[in-house]
């Protein structure tokens, strides 16, 4: 197997939960493992954009009973910015050049999201971390991943998850059933499979953006996916 990436440009989605350990918040051992994996992926020469979630810190919907949803969603977006800064530090410690771009402006600590500037960073081999979600309440970072992937003309969305692909039933219930190697977006919607929210699925489907869902914490998986090995589930 060649040591190069089969994709020139990819968008990696990492959920906030992936950064948490036994407790919520950021677990630095988990962060280090993820950064090591991204380092290996970066060595393949792929241009990499990363969308990071915030669920380890705060999710808007979880506070709906107590707070206005719009405010709580902004808190969720800010949570993704905290994760982005942590990831940036971890990557730069490994000598990977990075830029964080946020959809809500916090110009003291990160660039605002400017597509053309993001493209220039990617051209130069910098990893661009997209934080702040879409900048709009009622959306998710999965939708952000689909959106940014299209904006930067990525060839694929790599959704790194806790499970090793898409199952007939939710594996969390202990009865996952069959795992799909490949599946169409429309089937994911029809079957009500829970891997992604319906907005992100529709966006990918309507714009013919393929996505591979795979297990993040299995060592070497990002590299394997980038090298074109059959890992996880491909949705197209
Ligand atoms: N969020 C939002 N708009 C966006 C992206 C995210 O309002 O475009 C908020 C929302 O409250 C969400 C939180 O940010 O719950 C964290 O994002 P997400 O739940 O997607 O993170 P993940 O599940 O990937 O950790």
Boltz pocket constraint, residues with backbone or C-beta under 6 A from the ligand:
constraints:
  - pocket:
      binder: B
      contacts: [[A, 14], [A, 15], [A, 16], [A, 17], [A, 52], [A, 53], [A, 54], [A, 55], [A, 56], [A, 58], [A, 59], [A, 60], [A, 61], [A, 72], [A, 73], [A, 74], [A, 75], [A, 76], [A, 77], [A, 79], [A, 80], [A, 132], [A, 133], [A, 134], [A, 135], [A, 136], [A, 137], [A, 138], [A, 139], [A, 140], [A, 141], [A, 142], [A, 144]]
      max_distance: 6.0
